[in-house]
Amino acid sequence: MPKSTEIRLTFSESITACLTGAMRHLESIYKKRQPRFPEKYPGQLLLNHIHGAAAECAYAKYADKYWGSHVNRFHKPDVGCVEVRFSNTGALKIRPDEEGWVVLISGSFPNFIFGGAIHAEKGKRAEWLKDPGGWGAPAYFIPQPELQQEIPDVRT
């Protein structure tokens, strides 16, 4: 297991993550997919796609797992059997329909941080269920101190 929670992406890894995020964003535009939540500022959705891809790349590097830089792959694990979430809010979001391991990655290019992991079922506590934007899509927001600090023990 890695000794530090810090993950520094190389220039090449950062470019791959940025291109993957941009491809995800452009595909959603050209396929006319409607975003789940409206943009708060211009370019937010593109940045969300890029940060999500960077988080997946960072976690894969940290866990020494393969990352396929997938596009158009919904509701399937991002790295092996693990769902990866990017957030700098100090909380990990889990949707009510999710199962399996979910990890939190935070930070900014090129430095990211493994914030912890939780099995989705353990994260579905009533006190963590919130709908902060009032969009009618409540989710569980697990505070970072509640996350385990070890990489999930998964076999794939």
C-alpha positions in Angstrom: 0.0 0.0 0.0 1.3 3.5 -0.8 2.8 5.4 2.2 1.3 8.8 1.4 -2.2 10.0 0.4 -0.7 12.6 -2.0 -0.7 11.7 -5.7 1.2 13.8 -8.2 0.1 13.4 -11.9 2.8 13.7 -14.5 2.4 16.0 -17.4 1.4 13.1 -19.7 -1.1 11.8 -17.1 -2.6 15.3 -16.8 -3.0 15.7 -20.5 -4.6 12.2 -20.8 -7.1 13.2 -18.0 -7.8 16.6 -19.6 -8.4 15.0 -23.0 -10.6 12.3 -21.5 -12.7 14.9 -19.6 -13.0 17.0 -22.7 -14.1 14.0 -24.8 -16.7 13.2 -22.2 -18.0 16.7 -22.2 -18.1 17.0 -26.0 -19.8 13.7 -26.4 -22.5 14.7 -24.0 -23.0 18.0 -26.0 -23.1 16.2 -29.4 -25.4 13.5 -28.2 -27.7 16.2 -26.7 -27.6 14.8 -23.2 -29.2 16.9 -20.6 -27.0 17.6 -17.5 -28.4 16.5 -14.2 -27.8 19.9 -12.7 -27.6 23.3 -14.4 -24.3 25.1 -14.7 -23.6 27.7 -12.0 -21.1 29.5 -14.3 -20.0 29.0 -17.9 -17.6 26.1 -18.4 -18.5 24.4 -15.1 -19.7 21.2 -16.8 -16.4 20.9 -18.8 -14.4 21.5 -15.7 -16.4 18.8 -13.8 -15.7 16.3 -16.6 -12.0 17.1 -16.5 -11.8 16.9 -12.7 -13.7 13.6 -12.7 -11.3 12.1 -15.2 -8.3 13.4 -13.3 -9.6 11.9 -10.1 -9.9 8.5 -11.8 -6.4 8.8 -13.2 -5.0 9.8 -9.8 -6.8 7.0 -7.9 -5.6 4.4 -10.5 -2.0 5.6 -10.0 -2.4 5.6 -6.2 -3.9 2.1 -6.1 -1.6 0.8 -8.9 -4.6 -0.2 -11.0 -5.2 0.2 -14.7 -7.4 3.2 -15.8 -9.0 2.9 -19.3 -9.9 6.6 -19.6 -13.4 5.6 -20.6 -15.9 7.8 -22.3 -19.7 7.0 -22.3 -19.5 4.5 -19.5 -22.3 5.2 -17.1 -23.1 3.5 -13.8 -20.1 1.2 -14.0 -17.0 1.3 -11.8 -14.3 3.7 -12.9 -11.2 1.9 -11.8 -11.4 -1.9 -11.3 -14.5 -2.4 -9.0 -14.2 1.1 -7.5 -16.3 4.2 -8.2 -14.1 7.4 -8.0 -15.5 10.8 -7.0 -13.8 14.2 -7.2 -14.7 16.8 -4.6 -13.0 19.6 -2.7 -15.9 20.0 -0.3 -14.7 17.5 2.3 -17.6 15.1 1.7 -18.0 12.1 -0.6 -21.3 11.9 -2.6 -23.0 8.5 -3.0 -26.2 8.1 -5.0 -29.0 6.0 -3.5 -28.7 3.4 -6.2 -25.0 2.9 -5.9 -23.3 -0.3 -4.6 -19.7 -1.3 -4.0 -16.7 0.8 -3.0 -16.6 4.6 -3.6 -13.4 6.7 -3.0 -12.9 10.4 -2.6 -10.2 12.3 -4.5 -9.6 16.0 -4.0 -7.0 18.5 -5.1 -6.0 20.3 -8.3 -3.6 19.7 -11.2 -1.1 18.2 -10.8 -1.5 17.4 -7.1 -4.4 15.2 -5.9 -5.2 13.6 -2.5 -6.8 10.2 -1.7 -9.4 11.3 0.8 -10.7 7.9 1.8 -13.1 5.2 0.9 -16.4 3.7 2.0 -18.6 0.8 0.9 -21.8 2.4 -0.5 -24.0 0.5 1.8 -22.2 1.8 4.9 -22.5 5.3 3.6 -26.3 5.3 3.3 -27.2 6.8 6.7 -30.3 8.9 7.1 -28.3 11.8 8.6 -26.1 12.0 5.5 -29.0 12.1 3.0 -29.2 15.7 1.5 -30.4 17.5 -1.6 -28.2 20.6 -1.3 -29.2 22.2 -4.6 -32.9 21.4 -4.2 -32.9 19.7 -7.6 -34.9 16.7 -6.4 -32.0 14.3 -6.6 -31.0 13.6 -3.0 -27.7 11.8 -2.3 -25.7 10.7 0.7 -22.8 13.1 1.6 -20.4 11.3 3.8 -18.0 13.5 5.8 -14.4 12.8 5.0 -13.5 11.8 8.7 -16.0 8.9 8.3 -14.0 7.4 5.4 -11.5 4.6 5.8 -8.0 5.7 4.9 -6.9 2.5 3.3 -7.4 1.5 -0.3 -10.4 -0.8 -0.6 -9.5 -4.5 -0.7 -11.0 -5.4 -4.0 -9.7 -8.1 -6.3 -10.1 -6.5 -9.7 
